[in-house]
Amino acid sequence: MADLETAIQRFQDAVEATPKDHPDRARRLESLGTGYRSRYGKTGAIANLETAIQLFQDALNHSSSPTLDRLAPGRNLLTLYSETGNWSLAYLAASTAVSLVPRLTPRSLENPDKQHLLTEIVGLASDTAAVALMAGKTPYEAIRLLELGRGVIVGSLNEMRADITDLQHRHPQVAKEYIKLRDQLDAPATFTDEADPVGTPRALIRQSDQRYTAGKKLEEMIQKIRKLSGFDRFLLAPSEDEMEAAAAPGPIVIINVSRYRCDALIIEKRGLRAVQLPHMDNGEVRARAAALGSDSINTQLLEWLWETTAKPVLDVLGFSKYPRGCWPRIWWIPTGPLAKFPIHAAGYHERGSSETVLDRVISSYSSSVRALMHSRQDRPKAIMAAVSEKVVLVGMQKTPGHDNLPFVRQEIDRLNALCNSMQLQVREPQTNRKEVLAALNDCQIFHFAGHGETDLLDPSKSALLLSDGALTVASLFETNLHSRKPFLAYLSACGTGQVKYDVLIDEGLHLIAACQLAGFRHVVGTLWEVNDMSCVDAATTTYKWMQEGKLSDGSVSEGLHHASRRLRDQWTADSATRRAIKYGTGEQDDGQRVTGQSRFNRDNARDPRHPRDIESCDDAPLNWAPYVHFGV
């Protein structure tokens, strides 16, 4: 206790010696507040708690201090207010902190610098959205806060590439000035070897200054544009009406995971609502995410996802049985560690069951509402003009330093034949970075079959592996195809939608997002490792469906959905055969005798709403479950 008192006195002296407008003041106030909070924990004296809260509040509101120094006291306030059940004040503190996030990562900062800073706010947006609901705020306010504090890097880059056709038509000179400033910030960084006397590259300093100046001027230009008639929401987060309009093709469901509560925030064309998920627990989600691996991706996991997440949502939306006629669509936006899980595959996948997502809706994903709306901006006609459209097929059967993939050639050959039958121009470039990037600039469909690599510490270094190196997330971020809006990037490789660096999980920095950001309207990828042979079947079925759908927007998600169901049905049949061999002779569901199949007594069947014995179902990997669709 004596050491604590000494520390508090030194913190107090430091605060008193710091001028009111000094940039170090927030950090020193926060240190003093932490001291009083520790004293409260030891003594229980309310006066210490009240002093700590006031100090944290002063630090949060200290506008002269760096943004990062103000965020820490904001999180302290959120914790203290929530512990006392004061949700209104917890909401005020947390929402103030989240509103600082854009200042933490200004447009002038390079993406690596933004990544580093954003590691400091992991989970803040989700906690703030949960607290907003606890304080009685609207579902729109909770979603607004999530949009503000998640997907910051991709959101910023999307803003740089937003369609401004209307501005160009109505205010051409303003648009020209905006584009000039925007392009200065959107251009890839370039450096020289020129150095100053102490060894710091002058070119780097000069470029940093130029970016700062351009960023400041761009912010002023954006404010100027918002004062123009009809442009008051230029580059702002979507309004409630805009969100509802975005849900016209199908509901958008944000699954928010927080230590305070878990909710499904549902956007429909007729309104927004929040559905609390009482069976989802933040601690369990995090524990399962931490243990996620080939052994834990099993039917138990899919059944847990069904009970805690998918079933409550589908029941509320009225998707309670196998559809007759057109399949309904749904877009999932999972937050935090839940982004690692296959919500689209949740359910009880026993033969004849409709207690699955796959058997009720067609699922797509997005990293945020903004990203989904951006991908729909100014999109071409629903059907892609087939004649003269180019398809780039890249197959990496042999990759230096990695196992051979014997089925890659078969996948490429099948797709080549299918694309030719659709009168598409097929090109198979040399498998080096230069040729592949050049081919991307002149294609409507890009299909990669080969190895993918997920970087454990820097998601921007996750990559598709080519013959001369890696095609990284960062390099795709620098690729801008928005003037053409290519149709589809199909990434038939391991973990192309995977982020293993948990503190950046909400940024969604993976290969799927990178292709979306580059300009592709649809991206198909994977959440974890995939089977070489299953990739051939998944791709072939998807492209056949696209062919039948005349390359319409809907044909991509429909094709992948039916490909997954077909692979799932084969997996179910194979699992039944394995059970038959393992447990002795019995009858199949249709009464046919099969060696090794135990008889399934339907009269005594387990209630599908409860977990069942899955030992015999998981001896075959879930090769049908990893495939996901992002896009319109």
N, C-alpha and C positions, 0 to 999 in steps of 0.2 A: 504493500500500500504506500509505503514511503517513496518508493521509486515512482509510482504513479503520480503522487503529489508533486514530486520534483519535476516530472515531465510536464504536468499541467502548468506549473509556474513558468517553465521555460517557453512553452507554447504561448502563454499569455504575454510574456515579455516580447516575443517575436511579433505578435499581432499589434501590440501597442507601439512598437518601433516601426511598423509598416504604414506608410501614408495611405489614406483612404482610397486613392485612385491607382495604387501600385499594382502591377500585374501579378505579383506574388501573393496578394492578400487573400484570394480565395483558397489557395493551397494552405496557407497558414491558419485561416479560420477553420478549415476542414480538419486540420491536425488537432487544434484546440477542442473542436467539437467531439472528435474521437476520444480525446482524453476524458471529457465529461461523460461521454457515453459509457466508457469503461468504469468510471467511478459509480455511475448509476447501477451498472451491472453488479458491482460489489456491495453497494450500500442500500440500493432500492429507494434512495431519496428522490422524490419527484422533481425537486428543484434542479438536480443535476440533469435529468432528462429534458426538462424545459430549456435549460441553458444550452444543451447539446443541439436541440432542435433549432433554437434561434441562431446559433452559430452556423449550422448547416444551411439554414435558409438564407442567411446573409451571404454565404459563399456561393450558393446557387445563383443568387441575384446580382453578383458582382460583375458587371458588364465589362470592366477593364481587364479582367483576368482571362487567360486562355480558356477556350471552350472545354478542353479535356479536364482542366482543374475544377470546372463548375459541375461536370457530370457526376463526379464521385460523391459530393455532398447531396446531389439530387437522389442518387440511389440510396444513400444513408437515410434520407428523409422518407423515401418510399418504404423502407424496411421498418423504421420506427413507427410511422403512422399506421402501417398495416398490423403491426404487433399490438397496437392499442385499439384496433378496429375503427379507426377514424378514416374511413374510405374516401370521404370528400377531400380531406387535406392530402391524403396519399395520392389521389388523382391529380390534384393541382401541382404537387411536387413532381410527379412522374411525367405528366404531360409537358411541364416546363422543360424538364430534362430532354425529352424526346424532341421538342421543338428546336433544341440546340444542335441536333445531329447534322442538319445541312451546313451549319457553320463549322462543324468539326471537319467536314470533308468538302471544302469549296471546289468549284469546278476547275480551278487552276492547279490543284494537286494532281500528281501522277497517280495512277491506279495502285502501284505498290505501296505508296505512302498512305493512301486511303485504306488499304487492307490492314496495314499496321495499326492505324488509329481505331478502326472498327472492331478490332479484337477486344477493345476496352468496354464495349457496350453489348456484348453478347447477352441475349435474353431480355434486354431492357424493353424493347417494343412489345413483346408478348406479355410481360408483366404489367406494363402500362395499360394495354388493352384490357387485360383481366380486371385490373383495379378500376378502370373506367366503368365496366359493367357492374362491379361491386358497388360503385358510387351511384348507380342508377342512370348512367349515361346511355345514349342510344347505340344500337349496333353500328350505325354509320360512324359515330365518333370512335368506337373501338377499331373499326377497319381503317379509318383515317390515320390513327396513330400507328397501326401496323405498317401501312403504306409509307409513312414518314420515316420509320426507323428500321425497316428491313429492305433488302435488295437495293441498297444505296448506290453501289457502284454501277450495277446494270441499269438502274433507274436513271442515273446521271448520264450514262452513255446513250440511253434511249432518247433522253431529252435532246442531246446533241444531234440526234438523227431524226427527230420528229418531223413529220410532214408539215411544211409551211406554205403549201400551194395557195391557200386562201390569202395569206399575208402578202405573198408575191403578187397576186392579182390586184389586191386592193391598195397596197402600200409598197410598190416595187422598190423605192429607194431605201425605205426602212428595212425591208427584207434583205436588200443587198448588203447593208451595213451589218445586219445581224449575222448573215452567212459568213462574212469576212472574219468576224470575231469568233464565231462558232468553229470555223475550220482551223483557226490557229490552235484551239484547244483540242480538237478532235484528231489532229495530225499526230502520227507516231513520233516518239522522241528520237532525236538524232544528236549525236555528240561528236566532238573532235578530240584530238589528243593535245590540243593547245593547253598549257597550264600556267598558273601564276607562279610567283617566286616561291611560295610555300607548298606548291604541288597540287593545289585545288584547281580543277579544270575551269578556266574562265568561261569557256563556252557553256558549261553546265550552269554556272551562276547567271550568265546572260540569259540563257533559255528560261531559267526559273523566274527571273525578273520579268521577262516578256510574257510568260504564262500568267503571272500574278496580275500584271497590267491588263492583259486581254480578259482575264476572268473578271476583274473589277468593272471594266468597260462593258462586258457582256451582261453582267448583272444590272448595270444601269440601263442598258438597252432593253432588257426584258421588262424592267419596270416601266420604261417608256411605252413599250408595245401594249402593256396591260392597260394603259390609259386610253388607248384607241378604242373607238366604238366597236363592240363585238368581239374584242380580244381580252376582256377582263380576266379570263381564266387561262390565258396563255401559259403553258408549261406548269400549271398548277395540278395538284392531286385531283383525281376525278371527283365530281360532285355526286351527290346521292342519285340524282336523275341520270347522270351519265353511267353510274354503276348499274342501275336498273336496266338501262338500255343495253349494256354489255351482256346482260343475262338473258337477252331475248332468245338466243339459240339453245339455252339450257342453263340450269342453276350453276352459280359459282359458289363453292363451299370452302371457306377458310377454316382450317382446324387449328385453333390457337391452344397451345400447351403452355401452362404457367404453373408456378408453385401455388398460386392463389386459387385458380379454378381452370377448368378446361372447357372450351366451348366450340361449337360449330357456328360460325358466322355465315349465314346463308343469304346470298344475293339472288333475288328472283326479279323478273320483269315487273311484278306487282308490288315489290317492296323488299325490305331487309328485315331479318330477324336473327336473334341469338338463341341457340338451343344448347343448354348446359349438358355436358357429357359426364354424368355422375360416376360412371364406371371407369373413366380414364383417370389415371393418377400420374402426375408429373414425375414422381420418383420412379415408378415402374417403367414409364416410357424411356427415361434416361438410362435405367439399368439395362433394359432390353437393347437399346441402341448401342450401349457400350459393349455388350456381349455379342452384337450382330456379326455373324460369320456363316460359313457354309453349313455348320452343324445346327445353327439356331434358326435358319430360314427353312421352316417346316410348317406342317399343317397346324400345329399348335399356335404358331405365330399368326397364321392367317385367321384362325378362329378367334384369337384374342382381338385382332384388329376388327373383326366383324362385330363382336359384342360391344367393344368400347367405342368404336368410331363409326363404322360404315352403316350398321343396321339402324342405330338411332336416327342418322341423317336420312337414309333412304325411306324409312317409315314416315318421318315427318313430311317428306316431299311426296309421299304417295306412291313411291316406286317399290311396291310390296310383293310383286310377283313377276313372273316371266312375261315380257311384253308381247303383245299380239299386234303385228303390223310394224310401224316404224319404231326403232329403238330410241329411247330418250337419251340425251347427252347430259353429261355433268363434268364440270371442271373442278379439280381438287387443288387447293393451295395449302399444303401442310406447313406448319411452322416448327422451328427448333429441330430437335432430334427426330421428330415424326417424319421429317422430309426424307429420311432414309428408308421408310417402310412402303411396301406395295399396297396401298389402300385399294387399288383397282383389283387386286387379287384376293381381298379379304373374303372369308366365308367358310362354309362347310362343304368341301368339294367331294362329297360322296355321290354316287351315281343316283340321278333323279332329284337331287336337292336343288331348290331355287334360292336357298339361303346363302347366296353369293352375290358379290357386286357384278361379276362377269355375266351372270344370268339375269340381271335386271337393267343395267345401264351400260352405255359406252362411256368409258372414262378417258379424260384428258387431264393434263396437269399444266400449272403455270407457277412461276415463282412469286408473282404478285398480280393484283388486279391491273396495275399500270402496264405490266409487261404483256398481259393478255390483250388489253385494249390497243397497245402499240402494235402488236402483231396483226391486228385487224385493220389498222389505219390504211385507208386508200388502197385496199387490196383489189386486185383485178377481178374480172368476171369469175363466177363460181367455177367455170370450167376452163382449164388451161388449154390454150390452142396447141394442138398436138403437132401440127405440121411445122417442121423446121426447128422445133424445140430440142435443146441439147441435153443429153444425159451423160454425166461423168461417172464412170465405174472405176473404183480403185480397189484392187484386191492384193492383199499382202499375205500370200500363203507362206512365204518364208521371210521372217524378220530377223535381222542380225541380233544374236543374243537371246532369242526367245524360241519357244517350241514352234514347230511347223504346224500349220492349220490345214489339214488335207482337204477339208470341205470348202475352203474359200473359192477355189477354182470352179467348183460345181455351182456355187452361189452366183458368181459373176456370170458364168455361161448361161444359167437359167434366166437371169435378169436381162442379159443381152438379148436373148431370144424374145422375151416378153416385150421389151422396149422397142425392138425392131418391128414386132407385130403391131405396135401402136404408132408406127411411123415416126418414131423419135430418133434423132440422130445420136448414136452412141459413140462415146469416145473413151478410150482407156489410156490415159496419159502415162508417161514414165512416173514411177512411184517415188519421186524425190519432191522435196518441199517446193522448189521453184516451179516445177511443172504442175503440181497439184494446185497450188495457190493461183497460178495463171488460169488453170481450167475452171476454178471456182468463179472467176470473174466473167465467165461466158457460158453459164449452164443454168438450167431450170431444176434439174435433179442431180444431187450429189450423193452417191452411195459409196460408203467405205466399209470394206470387210477385212478385218485384221485384228491386231492387238491394240487395246487401249490401256492407258496407264494413268492411275490416279496418284497425284503427289500427296504425300502424307502431311506436309507442312505448308505448302504453298499451292492452293488450288489453281492458280493461274498458270502453273507449270504442268497440270494434267494434260495429256496429249494423246493423239492418234499417232501410232508409230509407223514411220515410213522408212524407206531403204537408206536414207542418209540422215535420219534423225527424227525429231519430234515436231508434229504440227500441234502447237500448244493452244490452250485457252487464250493466252495473252496475244498470240499471233492472229487468232481468229477475231479477237476484240478489235484489232487494227484493220480488219477487212470490212469494207463498207459496200454492201450490195443493194442498199435500199432503193436506189434509182430503178432497179429491175425487179425487186421483190421475188427472188427465185422461189420455186414451189416447195421443194422438199430436200432436206438433208437426212439421210438414213444412215445412222452410225451403228453398224453391225459389229460391235466390239464390246469388250468388257468394261462395265462401270462408267459409261459415258455421261451418266446423270448422277454421279457419285461425288460427294465431298467428304473426305475423311478428317479434315481439320475442323473439329467441332466448334471452335470459337468463331468460325466464319460460315457456319452452316446456313444462317439466314441470308447470306449474300448470294447463295445459289451460283457460285462460280464454278460451273462445270461445262463440259463440252457441248451439251445440249443448249444451255443458255448462250454459249458463245456463238453457236450457229444461228440461234434466233436473233441475237444482237447483230450479227453480220447482215441479216436481212431475210433469212429463210422463213416462209410463212408456217411451215410444218417441220418439226424435227422428231424423228423416232430414235430412241436410244435405250439404254439399259441402266438398271439400278445397281447391279453387281455383276459378278462373273457369269458368262453365258456359255452354253454348250455349242461346240463347233457345228455339229450336225443339225441341232435345233435351229440355229441361225438360218440355215438354208431353207427350212420349212417355213419359218416365220416370215422371212423376206418374200419368198415365192408366193405364199398365200396373200400377203398384203398387197403385192404388186398386181396379182390377178384381180383382186377386188378393186384396186384402183383402175385397172383396165375396164372392168365391167361398169364402174362408175364414171367412166370417161374423164378421169383425172379431176373430178370435182373436189372441192375442199373437204366435203364430208367423207369422201372415199378413203382418205388416209387413216383417220381414226377408226372408221368402220372396218377397214381391212385389217389393221393391227388387232382390233378387238376380236374379230372372227378367227384370225390366226392364233391368238392366244387361247381362245376357246377350243379350237381344234387340237392344239398341242395339249391342253388340259385334259380333254376327253381321252386322248391317247395315253396320257400319264395315268388317268384313272383306270383305264383298262389294263395297263401294264401292272399297276399296283394290285389289281384284283388277281391277276395271274400269279404275281409273286406271293400273295397271301395263300393262293390255292396250293402252290408248291410247298409253302412253309408249313401250313396247318393241316394238310390232308385233303382227301377228295370230298367234294361237295357239289352244290349246284350254283350256277350263275343266276342272276336276277331273272333271266328269261326262262329258267327251268332247264337249260342245257347242262349236261354233265361235263365237268371240267376236272382234269386231274389236278389235285391239290387245292381245290376251291372249297372252303367251308361253307355250309349253308347259312344264308342270311335270313333270319326269321323276321319278316316285316311286322308281324303282330307284336313282337317284343323289341322293336327297334328303339334305339335311344332317341330322346327328344333332341332334334338337331339344334336347339337353342343352347344346349349345354355341351361343354367339351366332351369329346369322345376319345376312346382309346385309339391312338394314332400310330402305335408301334409299327403296324404292318403297312402303313401308308407312306412312310417316310424313307423306305429303303431305296426309293428312286428320287433323285433330286428334282426340285420344282423348276424344270427347264422352261416352263411356259410363263412363269411369273415375273421375270425381270423386265420385260419389254414395256416401254412407256411412250406415250405420245404427248408432245408439247405443241401447242399451236392453236389456230383458229378453229 
